[in-house]
């Protein structure tokens, strides 16, 4: 439980730093612009434009010259690694640094981006660094750490980091666990499930403690430590019983559309497999054979074979034992 504790606390801390920095930088920018607009609209516009361009240039410079792997949201990089594809530079210390500073500058600079994807990537980077014993050149040399320096444990740690990132971005511990189960990881064990949940609980406790510090006025003039960027304190509080029926209808429609999408995807993938293997003497595969879509675990070089298990499907069609 030591690794989930470290990953959860550091992920929550970095998520708090990103939010706090964005609140203070954006608050200073808007406050100064409003003050300048009282005397000169042109000067206020030039100041606002200069702030946005300057912050965007910092994020662009870091992403271009320090760590190109930090470009984008980061969720596809984490999902690719958890499914057996090793992306060079995706989980390094330089990527972590660029992701944190670049996210602060990009969001505060007014770009149409958010912190949710970068927070997942930050959690994965923290988990990868913790798994190797720290920053390169200052790594711990304990024999206990060497027990976790293998592909399976490294993948498990990054899974915990991705779940912690979602929990920190949305303040949703259960949502982080569901994210790695449904979207990110292809190898999930019950033991790993509880480790992810424990790490997410640590994230929530860390954020709660840091937000308490903000309530005492220690987060700057504009920092409040909030994590939901849209207002949810005002709205409708009294509901009538008949309002539940539209909600039920939306849920039913969503379930039907999801079922249709999953079934269509299964048929299209099996159809592609049939087309590719028709000339190899395998004949027509069973579309209803779910095992035709199984993915073989990654090999030692990090590649994931994606061909279906044809021999198993042929035996199933003929009624033979597996």
DAFENHU-V854965 format. One record per backbone hydrogen bond with DSSP energy under -1.0 kcal/mol. NH is the residue of the N-H (numbers start at 1). CO is the residue of the C=O. If there is no record, write none. Layout:
{{NH & CO} {NH & CO}}
//
This chain:
{{5 & 1} {6 & 2} {7 & 3} {8 & 4} {9 & 5} {10 & 6} {11 & 7} {12 & 8} {13 & 9} {14 & 10} {15 & 11} {16 & 12} {17 & 13} {18 & 14} {19 & 15} {20 & 16} {21 & 17} {22 & 18} {23 & 19} {24 & 20} {25 & 21} {26 & 22} {27 & 23} {28 & 24} {29 & 25} {30 & 26} {31 & 27} {32 & 28} {33 & 29} {34 & 30} {35 & 31} {36 & 32} {37 & 33} {39 & 36} {40 & 36} {44 & 40} {45 & 41} {46 & 42} {47 & 43} {48 & 44} {49 & 45} {50 & 46} {51 & 47} {52 & 48} {53 & 49} {54 & 50} {55 & 51} {56 & 52} {57 & 53} {58 & 54} {59 & 55} {60 & 56} {61 & 57} {62 & 58} {63 & 59} {64 & 60} {65 & 61} {66 & 62} {67 & 62} {70 & 67} {71 & 68} {78 & 74} {79 & 75} {80 & 76} {81 & 77} {82 & 78} {84 & 81} {85 & 80} {90 & 87} {96 & 92} {97 & 93} {98 & 94} {99 & 95} {100 & 96} {101 & 97} {102 & 98} {103 & 99} {104 & 100} {105 & 101} {106 & 102} {107 & 103} {108 & 104} {109 & 105} {110 & 107} {111 & 106} {113 & 111} {119 & 115} {120 & 116} {121 & 117} {122 & 118} {123 & 119} {124 & 120} {125 & 121} {126 & 122} {127 & 123} {128 & 124} {129 & 125} {130 & 126} {131 & 127} {132 & 128} {133 & 130} {134 & 129} {138 & 135} {140 & 133} {146 & 142} {148 & 145} {150 & 148} {154 & 150} {155 & 151} {156 & 152} {157 & 153} {158 & 154} {159 & 155} {160 & 156} {161 & 157} {162 & 158} {163 & 159} {164 & 160} {165 & 161} {166 & 162} {167 & 163} {168 & 164} {169 & 165} {170 & 166} {171 & 167} {176 & 172} {177 & 173} {178 & 174} {179 & 175} {180 & 176} {181 & 177} {182 & 178} {183 & 179} {184 & 179} {185 & 180} {193 & 189} {194 & 190} {195 & 191} {196 & 192} {197 & 193} {198 & 194} {199 & 195} {200 & 196} {201 & 197} {202 & 198} {203 & 199} {204 & 200} {205 & 201} {206 & 202} {207 & 203} {208 & 204} {209 & 205} {210 & 206} {211 & 207} {212 & 208} {213 & 209} {214 & 210} {215 & 211} {217 & 214} {218 & 213} {243 & 240} {244 & 241} {245 & 242} {248 & 244} {249 & 245} {250 & 246} {251 & 247} {252 & 248} {253 & 249} {254 & 250} {255 & 251} {256 & 252} {257 & 253} {258 & 254} {259 & 255} {260 & 256} {261 & 257} {262 & 258} {263 & 259} {264 & 260} {265 & 261} {266 & 262} {267 & 263} {268 & 264} {269 & 265} {270 & 266} {271 & 267} {272 & 268} {273 & 269} {274 & 270} {275 & 271} {276 & 272} {277 & 273} {278 & 274} {280 & 277} {282 & 277} {289 & 286} {290 & 288} {292 & 289} {293 & 290} {294 & 291} {299 & 303} {302 & 299} {310 & 308} {313 & 309} {314 & 310} {315 & 311} {316 & 312} {317 & 313} {318 & 314} {320 & 315}}
//
